[in-house]
């Protein structure tokens, strides 16, 4: 189980996200460091003041946030949510804490597709964390999968990460199973769409859920890939993702790395 300290971090992160809907500045003022807050969302200015300044506008446009999953790993909290502002989006937010205060934030947002090819949504499925004792092993499995398969170091190992064709897929344009993954990749090749992972930046895990944050290229664009996996009996059983293009330098509102 997560410690009391980690549960507190989760509650603080949830309160900050929920303030984007309520417009109440209290959680941001209490839980985000006044001087050290590093913002990796390049559409926002750096620092806590920018978050506070955005609240009135977010409330005015009717922003809604519904948090579906939370992971806590050391001083990191990741939240998997449905956002409603200028349309429905799926988001993954990552907060890093120091001494109980948020000092850093990363996120990815993607337009929500209502139904995937296998009739899932981009956010449904299990949300209760199990197998806390297997956290380290599951993080190791996902790191190995990203490096060997998504980076292409050892593609022949693909089947070793899965239980046959039993693989539930929430990615918006990919069907279930390894067969669905293979078909989607073949489809990209036929259309000459470049799809490449180049750097793994973070692996955040709790129990059977592991989030990998990677950088790469998709369809000619510099892209951030947030891949969330559920591991069962030492095999990858389910996958959600949020994919977002990195803003070109001239459109960025802060100079921090996207990663």
Residue frames relative to the residue before (quaternion, step in Angstrom):
aa qw qx qy qz dx dy dz
X 1.0000 0.0000 0.0000 0.0000 0.00 0.00 0.00
X 0.5502 -0.5840 0.4738 0.3630 3.55 -1.23 0.50
X 0.5201 -0.6330 0.4740 0.3226 3.56 -1.13 0.64
X 0.6682 -0.4685 0.3760 0.4389 3.56 -1.28 0.22
X 0.6185 0.5494 -0.3371 0.4495 3.56 1.05 -0.83
X 0.6886 0.4749 -0.2911 0.4643 3.58 0.86 -0.93
X 0.6207 0.5316 -0.3445 0.4620 3.60 1.03 -0.71
X 0.6200 0.5357 -0.3333 0.4665 3.58 1.08 -0.72
X 0.6414 0.5252 -0.3260 0.4545 3.58 0.98 -0.84
X 0.6359 0.5270 -0.3245 0.4611 3.58 0.98 -0.86
X 0.6708 0.5014 -0.3029 0.4549 3.59 0.87 -0.94
X 0.6394 0.5168 -0.3260 0.4667 3.60 1.03 -0.74
X 0.6574 0.5054 -0.3122 0.4637 3.59 0.94 -0.89
X 0.6352 0.5214 -0.3238 0.4689 3.58 0.98 -0.84
X 0.6551 0.5236 -0.3141 0.4450 3.59 0.91 -0.92
X 0.6411 0.5174 -0.3286 0.4618 3.59 1.00 -0.80
X 0.6740 0.4822 -0.3103 0.4657 3.61 0.87 -0.88
X 0.6694 0.5079 -0.3104 0.4445 3.57 0.92 -0.86
X 0.5823 0.5812 -0.3757 0.4267 3.60 1.17 -0.47
X 0.5649 0.5909 -0.3912 0.4227 3.61 1.19 -0.42
X 0.6717 0.4557 -0.2810 0.5120 3.57 1.22 -0.52
X 0.7335 0.4493 -0.2455 0.4471 3.58 0.84 -0.98
X 0.3610 -0.7333 0.4979 0.2900 3.58 1.09 -0.69
X 0.5117 0.6438 -0.4172 0.3868 3.57 1.30 0.01
X 0.3358 -0.7943 0.4715 0.1842 3.63 -0.54 1.12
X 0.4230 0.7626 -0.4421 0.2100 3.61 1.22 -0.32
X 0.6989 0.4740 -0.2958 0.4465 3.63 0.76 -0.99
X 0.6426 0.5134 -0.3305 0.4628 3.59 0.97 -0.81
X 0.6659 0.5048 -0.2976 0.4617 3.57 0.95 -0.87
X 0.7219 0.4582 -0.2485 0.4552 3.58 0.96 -0.87
X 0.8265 0.3238 -0.1151 0.4459 3.57 0.87 -0.96
X 0.6664 0.4329 -0.3181 0.5170 3.62 1.22 -0.12
X 0.5057 -0.6709 0.4508 0.3016 3.56 -0.83 1.01
X 0.4836 -0.7125 0.4224 0.2829 3.62 -0.77 0.98
X 0.8023 0.3062 -0.1358 0.4941 3.61 1.05 -0.68
X 0.7702 0.4248 -0.1868 0.4376 3.58 1.04 -0.76
X 0.4380 0.7330 -0.4460 0.2681 3.62 1.21 0.04
X 0.1371 -0.7940 0.5913 0.0336 3.57 -0.61 1.23
X 0.1796 -0.8042 0.5640 0.0545 3.57 -0.66 1.16
X 0.1665 -0.8113 0.5559 0.0712 3.59 -0.61 1.16
X 0.4993 0.5666 -0.4568 0.4701 3.57 1.28 0.10
X 0.2743 -0.8327 0.4618 0.1346 3.55 -0.24 1.29
X 0.5552 0.5732 -0.4058 0.4455 3.59 1.29 0.09
X 0.6973 0.4152 -0.2500 0.5280 3.58 1.34 -0.13
X 0.5126 -0.6066 0.5001 0.3451 3.54 -1.19 0.53
X 0.5901 -0.5899 0.4293 0.3457 3.54 -1.22 0.54
X 0.7620 0.4401 -0.2779 0.3852 3.55 -1.30 0.34
X 0.6594 -0.5443 0.3700 0.3633 3.52 -1.31 0.46
X 0.6042 0.5950 -0.3649 0.3843 3.59 0.98 -0.78
X 0.6279 0.5462 -0.3412 0.4371 3.60 1.03 -0.75
X 0.6205 0.5290 -0.3353 0.4720 3.59 1.08 -0.73
X 0.6710 0.4940 -0.2971 0.4664 3.56 0.89 -0.94
X 0.6546 0.5300 -0.3108 0.4405 3.58 0.97 -0.86
X 0.6781 0.5159 -0.2932 0.4337 3.60 1.10 -0.66
X 0.5163 0.7079 -0.4034 0.2640 3.59 1.14 -0.52
X 0.6632 0.5151 -0.3234 0.4361 3.59 0.82 -0.94
X 0.6677 0.5002 -0.3010 0.4619 3.57 0.92 -0.91
X 0.6515 0.5216 -0.3208 0.4478 3.60 0.92 -0.89
X 0.6597 0.4899 -0.3096 0.4785 3.58 0.98 -0.82
X 0.6330 0.5673 -0.3162 0.4213 3.56 0.99 -0.92
X 0.7369 0.4001 -0.2386 0.4898 3.61 0.96 -0.82
X 0.5558 -0.6638 0.3686 0.3386 3.59 1.29 0.20
X 0.1608 0.8223 -0.5280 0.1383 3.57 1.08 0.71
X 0.0620 -0.7683 0.6366 0.0265 3.56 -1.05 0.87
X 0.0717 -0.7754 0.6266 0.0304 3.56 -1.12 0.75
X 0.0021 -0.7848 0.6192 -0.0258 3.57 -0.81 1.04
X 0.2148 -0.8128 0.5345 0.0874 3.56 -0.36 1.28
X 0.2213 -0.8115 0.5345 0.0818 3.57 -0.72 1.13
X 0.8157 0.0473 0.0144 0.5764 3.60 0.92 -0.89
X 0.0762 -0.7679 0.6326 0.0656 3.55 -1.18 0.61
X 0.0791 -0.7560 0.6480 0.0475 3.55 -1.13 0.78
X 0.0667 -0.7710 0.6303 0.0612 3.55 -1.09 0.69
X 0.0274 0.7856 -0.6120 0.0866 3.54 -0.86 1.07
X 0.7996 -0.1119 0.0309 0.5892 3.56 -0.17 1.28
X 0.7888 -0.2554 0.2247 0.5120 3.56 -0.71 -1.14
X 0.5851 0.5631 -0.3657 0.4549 3.58 1.28 0.33
X 0.0681 -0.7627 0.6420 0.0396 3.55 -1.10 0.82
X 0.0961 -0.7787 0.6187 0.0403 3.58 -0.91 0.97
X 0.1047 -0.7930 0.5996 0.0260 3.58 -0.99 0.90
X 0.1997 -0.7642 0.6091 0.0717 3.56 -0.96 1.01
X 0.0701 0.8562 -0.4884 0.1528 3.56 -0.28 1.28
X 0.3587 -0.6426 0.6175 0.2777 3.49 -1.46 0.19
X 0.1258 -0.7754 0.6166 0.0516 3.57 -0.85 1.03
X 0.0919 -0.7609 0.6358 0.0914 3.54 -1.16 0.60
X 0.4200 0.6163 -0.5927 0.3039 3.55 -0.47 1.28
X 0.8058 -0.0299 -0.0745 0.5867 3.55 -0.66 1.19
X 0.7762 -0.2307 0.1158 0.5752 3.57 0.96 0.94
X 0.5586 -0.6123 0.4484 0.3347 3.55 -1.30 0.29
X 0.0333 -0.8012 0.5962 -0.0397 3.53 -0.87 1.04
X 0.3197 -0.6807 0.6117 0.2453 3.53 -1.31 0.38
X 0.0556 -0.8187 0.5715 0.0027 3.57 -0.90 0.91
X 0.0985 -0.7216 0.6748 0.1193 3.51 -1.30 0.47
X 0.0998 -0.7864 0.6095 0.0096 3.54 -0.77 1.16
X 0.1158 -0.7651 0.6303 0.0627 3.55 -1.10 0.77
X 0.0726 -0.7802 0.6210 0.0213 3.56 -0.89 1.01
X 0.1662 -0.7527 0.6263 0.1165 3.56 -1.07 0.78
X 0.2287 -0.7918 0.5601 0.0839 3.54 -0.90 1.03
X 0.0355 -0.7290 0.6799 0.0714 3.51 -1.36 0.47
X 0.8450 -0.0477 -0.0011 0.5326 3.56 -0.78 1.06
X 0.7461 -0.4509 0.2173 0.4392 3.56 0.94 0.96
X 0.6869 0.4253 -0.2890 0.5135 3.59 1.28 0.04
X 0.4898 -0.6491 0.4965 0.3038 3.57 -1.12 0.71
X 0.0742 -0.8190 0.5690 0.0087 3.55 -0.78 1.07
X 0.8016 0.1417 -0.0692 0.5767 3.60 1.22 -0.19
X 0.0453 -0.8044 0.5921 -0.0140 3.57 -1.10 0.77
X 0.0349 -0.7495 0.6610 0.0054 3.52 -1.11 0.92
X 0.0880 0.8078 -0.5829 0.0046 3.60 -1.13 0.40
X 0.1554 -0.7278 0.6539 0.1361 3.50 -1.43 0.23
X 0.0874 -0.7808 0.6181 0.0258 3.55 -1.11 0.82
X 0.0107 0.7905 -0.6118 0.0266 3.57 -1.06 0.76
X 0.5581 -0.5917 0.4609 0.3551 3.57 -1.05 0.76
X 0.4043 -0.7294 0.4988 0.2359 3.57 -0.88 0.93
X 0.2153 -0.7183 0.6491 0.1278 3.53 -1.08 0.91
X 0.4982 -0.7088 0.4049 0.2924 3.60 -0.68 1.08
X 0.8160 0.0418 0.0092 0.5764 3.58 0.84 -0.93
X 0.3436 -0.7093 0.5783 0.2110 3.54 -0.99 0.88
X 0.7186 -0.4559 0.2854 0.4409 3.64 -1.20 0.23
X 0.7397 0.3627 -0.2298 0.5181 3.62 1.12 -0.55
X 0.5665 -0.6660 0.3405 0.3459 3.57 1.28 0.60
X 0.4149 0.6016 -0.5457 0.4100 3.54 0.97 0.93
X 0.3634 -0.6367 0.5766 0.3606 3.53 -1.30 -0.27
X 0.6618 -0.5150 0.3684 0.4013 3.55 -1.30 0.09
X 0.7741 0.3482 -0.1601 0.5039 3.62 1.24 -0.28
X 0.5724 0.6202 -0.3993 0.3581 3.63 1.15 -0.35
X 0.5031 0.6416 -0.4831 0.3192 3.56 -1.33 0.03
X 0.7627 -0.3828 0.2482 0.4584 3.61 -1.30 0.00
X 0.0681 -0.8057 0.5868 0.0435 3.55 -1.13 0.66
X 0.5698 0.5696 -0.3907 0.4453 3.59 1.28 0.15
X 0.3660 -0.7527 0.5086 0.2021 3.55 -0.73 1.09
X 0.0502 -0.7795 0.6243 -0.0076 3.54 -0.98 1.00
X 0.8053 0.3467 -0.2048 0.4352 3.55 -1.38 -0.02
X 0.0560 0.8302 -0.5499 0.0726 3.58 0.88 0.94
X 0.6489 0.5444 -0.3179 0.4261 3.58 1.03 -0.77
X 0.6941 0.4559 -0.2732 0.4855 3.60 1.25 -0.31
X 0.2869 0.8036 -0.4887 0.1819 3.61 1.28 0.16
X 0.7105 0.4664 -0.2848 0.4434 3.60 0.67 -1.06
X 0.6522 0.5105 -0.3164 0.4625 3.58 0.96 -0.86
X 0.6692 0.5014 -0.3011 0.4583 3.59 0.95 -0.87
X 0.6232 0.5157 -0.3404 0.4793 3.60 1.05 -0.72
X 0.6473 0.5245 -0.3174 0.4529 3.57 1.00 -0.80
X 0.6331 0.5358 -0.3194 0.4583 3.56 1.03 -0.83
X 0.6843 0.4808 -0.2871 0.4671 3.59 0.86 -0.97
X 0.6278 0.5243 -0.3410 0.4634 3.61 0.95 -0.82
X 0.6553 0.5107 -0.2988 0.4696 3.57 0.96 -0.89
X 0.6455 0.5212 -0.3155 0.4606 3.60 0.98 -0.86
X 0.6569 0.5048 -0.3174 0.4613 3.59 0.87 -0.94
X 0.7109 0.4625 -0.2759 0.4523 3.59 0.82 -0.96
X 0.7369 0.4361 -0.2477 0.4532 3.60 0.82 -0.95
X 0.7823 0.3401 -0.1649 0.4950 3.56 0.90 -0.93
X 0.7482 0.3972 -0.2485 0.4698 3.61 0.60 -1.07
X 0.6882 0.4193 -0.2785 0.5226 3.60 1.10 -0.62
X 0.4513 -0.7339 0.4135 0.2945 3.57 1.26 -0.26
X 0.3519 0.7629 -0.4883 0.2361 3.61 1.20 0.37
X 0.8027 0.0140 0.0330 0.5953 3.60 0.97 -0.90
X 0.0692 -0.8588 0.5056 0.0447 3.62 0.57 1.11
X 0.5764 0.6048 -0.3838 0.3932 3.61 1.16 -0.48
X 0.6200 0.5625 -0.3400 0.4284 3.61 1.22 -0.34
X 0.3317 0.8047 -0.4638 0.1655 3.60 1.27 -0.21
X 0.7313 0.4557 -0.2767 0.4254 3.61 0.61 -1.08
X 0.5910 0.6052 -0.3703 0.3839 3.61 1.15 -0.50
X 0.6584 0.5193 -0.3093 0.4486 3.59 1.21 -0.38
X 0.7502 0.3772 -0.1807 0.5122 3.59 1.26 -0.26
X 0.4326 -0.6501 0.5583 0.2802 3.53 -1.33 0.42
X 0.7819 -0.2603 0.1305 0.5512 3.56 0.17 1.32
X 0.7488 -0.3378 0.2768 0.4986 3.56 -0.87 -0.98
X 0.4426 0.6908 -0.4549 0.3463 3.60 1.27 0.33
X 0.3441 0.7094 -0.5227 0.3243 3.55 -0.08 1.32
X 0.1982 -0.7952 0.5665 0.0867 3.57 -0.49 1.23
X 0.1363 -0.8329 0.5363 -0.0071 3.53 -0.63 1.21
X 0.1386 -0.8059 0.5740 0.0437 3.58 -0.74 1.14
X 0.4118 0.6901 -0.4873 0.3417 3.59 1.26 0.03
X 0.5710 -0.7027 0.2925 0.3077 3.60 -0.66 1.11
X 0.8023 0.2797 -0.1470 0.5065 3.61 1.07 -0.53
X 0.6270 0.5212 -0.3309 0.4751 3.58 1.26 0.35
X 0.3926 -0.7186 0.5289 0.2231 3.58 -0.96 0.92
X 0.6830 -0.4847 0.3663 0.4054 3.55 -1.33 0.30
X 0.7788 0.3997 -0.2670 0.4029 3.50 -1.38 0.30
X 0.6257 -0.5043 0.4296 0.4119 3.52 -1.33 0.25
X 0.5815 0.5821 -0.3619 0.4382 3.56 1.16 -0.63
X 0.6587 0.5024 -0.3010 0.4723 3.59 1.02 -0.82
X 0.6355 0.5249 -0.3187 0.4681 3.56 1.04 -0.83
X 0.6571 0.5162 -0.3018 0.4590 3.55 0.93 -0.95
X 0.6584 0.5161 -0.3068 0.4538 3.60 0.92 -0.92
X 0.6552 0.5140 -0.3131 0.4566 3.59 0.99 -0.85
X 0.6670 0.4967 -0.3043 0.4645 3.59 0.95 -0.85
X 0.6276 0.5234 -0.3289 0.4733 3.58 1.05 -0.76
X 0.6308 0.5489 -0.3180 0.4469 3.57 1.07 -0.82
X 0.6419 0.5132 -0.3164 0.4738 3.58 1.04 -0.81
X 0.6366 0.5350 -0.3263 0.4494 3.57 1.00 -0.87
X 0.6601 0.5223 -0.3090 0.4427 3.57 0.91 -0.94
X 0.7157 0.4178 -0.2453 0.5030 3.57 1.08 -0.72
X 0.4091 -0.7293 0.4499 0.3138 3.60 1.32 0.01
X 0.3615 0.7132 -0.5120 0.3138 3.56 1.04 0.82
X 0.3488 -0.7546 0.5211 0.1935 3.56 -0.59 1.18
X 0.0311 0.7828 -0.6165 0.0784 3.56 -0.90 1.01
X 0.2121 0.8039 -0.5123 0.2153 3.54 -0.21 1.28
X 0.2376 -0.7231 0.6330 0.1418 3.55 -1.03 0.90
X 0.1224 -0.8366 0.5325 0.0399 3.59 -0.82 0.95
X 0.8069 0.0780 -0.0277 0.5849 3.64 1.05 -0.66
X 0.2209 -0.7261 0.6337 0.1495 3.56 -1.13 0.75
X 0.1837 -0.8432 0.5015 0.0605 3.57 -0.52 1.19
X 0.8158 0.0011 0.0292 0.5776 3.60 0.94 -0.80
X 0.0546 -0.7374 0.6698 0.0687 3.54 -1.24 0.59
X 0.0119 -0.8026 0.5926 -0.0666 3.55 -0.48 1.26
X 0.0838 0.8370 -0.5331 0.0910 3.58 -0.60 1.07
X 0.0204 0.7490 -0.6621 -0.0137 3.51 -1.30 0.50
X 0.8353 -0.0386 -0.0087 0.5484 3.56 -0.53 1.17
X 0.8302 -0.2170 0.1716 0.4840 3.53 -0.88 -1.01
X 0.6490 0.4850 -0.3261 0.4871 3.63 1.26 0.07
X 0.0176 0.7911 -0.6094 0.0497 3.56 -0.90 0.98
X 0.1757 -0.7767 0.6005 0.0723 3.56 -0.92 1.02
X 0.1029 -0.7748 0.6222 0.0440 3.55 -0.90 1.01
X 0.1637 -0.7745 0.6074 0.0662 3.57 -0.89 1.03
X 0.0356 0.8258 -0.5548 0.0945 3.55 -0.51 1.23
X 0.3219 -0.7099 0.5997 0.1811 3.49 -1.38 0.39
X 0.2205 0.7904 -0.5555 0.1345 3.56 -1.08 0.61
X 0.5313 -0.5880 0.5039 0.3435 3.51 -1.32 -0.55
X 0.0576 0.7700 -0.6351 0.0206 3.56 -0.98 0.83
X 0.8493 -0.0721 0.0047 0.5229 3.54 -0.73 1.14
X 0.7471 -0.4307 0.2094 0.4610 3.55 0.94 0.97
X 0.6725 0.4886 -0.2991 0.4686 3.60 1.26 -0.08
X 0.5036 -0.5968 0.5388 0.3163 3.53 -1.17 0.73
X 0.0217 -0.8568 0.5072 -0.0911 3.58 -0.50 1.22
X 0.2792 -0.7066 0.6237 0.1837 3.54 -1.27 0.64
X 0.1323 -0.7847 0.6042 0.0425 3.56 -0.85 1.06
X 0.0524 -0.7604 0.6470 0.0212 3.57 -0.78 1.07
X 0.0249 -0.8142 0.5782 -0.0459 3.58 -0.43 1.27
X 0.1157 -0.7866 0.6059 0.0277 3.56 -0.74 1.13
X 0.0929 -0.8135 0.5741 -0.0003 3.54 -0.72 1.14
X 0.1922 -0.7110 0.6558 0.1658 3.53 -1.28 0.53
X 0.1882 -0.7969 0.5707 0.0618 3.54 -0.76 1.13
X 0.0242 -0.7916 0.6101 -0.0225 3.56 -0.95 0.92
X 0.8488 -0.0545 -0.0037 0.5259 3.58 -0.74 1.11
X 0.7271 -0.4781 0.2445 0.4278 3.54 0.90 0.97
X 0.6736 0.4160 -0.2968 0.5339 3.58 1.27 0.36
X 0.5077 -0.6184 0.4952 0.3385 3.59 -1.18 0.55
X 0.1447 -0.8356 0.5290 0.0318 3.57 -0.62 1.18
X 0.8141 0.0500 0.0329 0.5776 3.59 1.09 -0.66
X 0.0834 -0.8113 0.5786 -0.0032 3.56 -1.12 0.73
X 0.0519 -0.7368 0.6739 0.0184 3.50 -1.12 0.91
X 0.0048 0.8126 -0.5809 -0.0470 3.59 -1.10 0.40
X 0.1425 -0.7186 0.6705 0.1169 3.48 -1.41 0.37
X 0.0667 -0.8139 0.5760 -0.0369 3.56 -0.59 1.23
X 0.0685 0.8062 -0.5820 0.0821 3.58 -0.80 0.99
X 0.4632 -0.6629 0.5164 0.2818 3.56 -1.02 0.85
X 0.4406 -0.6652 0.5377 0.2724 3.55 -1.13 0.73
X 0.5023 -0.6694 0.4559 0.3029 3.58 -0.89 0.93
X 0.4825 -0.6259 0.5114 0.3374 3.61 -1.06 0.65
X 0.6901 -0.5376 0.2956 0.3839 3.56 -1.11 0.75
X 0.6835 0.5152 -0.3085 0.4150 3.60 0.92 -0.85
X 0.6977 0.4548 -0.2808 0.4770 3.62 1.20 -0.33
X 0.5294 0.6618 -0.3993 0.3498 3.60 1.23 -0.14
X 0.3019 -0.7674 0.5421 0.1613 3.55 -1.05 0.81
X 0.7548 0.1764 -0.1983 0.5999 3.57 1.27 0.12
X 0.4943 -0.6885 0.4619 0.2611 3.55 -1.23 0.44
X 0.4310 0.6986 -0.4708 0.3231 3.61 1.23 0.20
X 0.5838 -0.5549 0.4564 0.3780 3.54 -1.24 0.47
X 0.5406 -0.6024 0.4752 0.3451 3.59 -1.17 0.58
X 0.7629 0.3543 -0.1645 0.5151 3.55 1.21 -0.56
